[in-house]
Amino acid sequence: MHPRLAEVMSYAEEARAELLVALADIDPVRAARHPDAGGWSVAEVVEHLHLVEHSSLRALFRALRNARAAGLGDEADDASLAPLIADVASRIGAGGRTAPDFTRPKSADPLPELVARLAESREGLRTWAREADGAALQEAHFPHPALGELSLYGWVAMLGAHERHHTAQLRAIDAALGD
């Protein structure tokens, strides 16, 4: 895999690993409970993460195909994407956004089923990465509903930053539920 794509994929994979570690410590029954202060349950956060990744995959595949049809070339740059990742992470971390309807949780599915869906959507991201490998992904863009125009590298970074943001949130939700 090209080093730039490997870098953003590694960031997303590390975020997923952190999420799964956090979820391993949460009782599935407890995950369905809402905190007293209101807001989403842990399970709803996980469903939201799946919906975001699933919808992002559709955008990533479409943008890649469109960019290739328009003559997207091979990746010639090998500079680190750490500044891009940091920028996207800081923009995600700023928070204060309302999730678009298509990413709002709608089911009451149990946590193990939702975690399985996350595994499926992540496999989709890995498939996309295999197809995108070697392409100049900084040159291909697609608008994000909250962050504006992002390169395809930026979209992968967004998925990792988004999961890290919500991993902290679900830990706070679980702590707020008490014992």
Secondary structure, DSSP 4 states (H G I P E B T S, - for coil): --HHHHHHHHHHHHHHHHHHHHHHTS-HHHHTPPPTT-S--HHHHHHHHHHHHHHHHHHHHHHHHHHHHTT--B-------HHHHHHHHHHHHT--PPPPGGGS------HHHHHHHHHHHHHHHHHHHHHHTTB-TTS-EEEETTTEEEEHHHHHHHHHHHHHHHHHHHHHHHHHT--
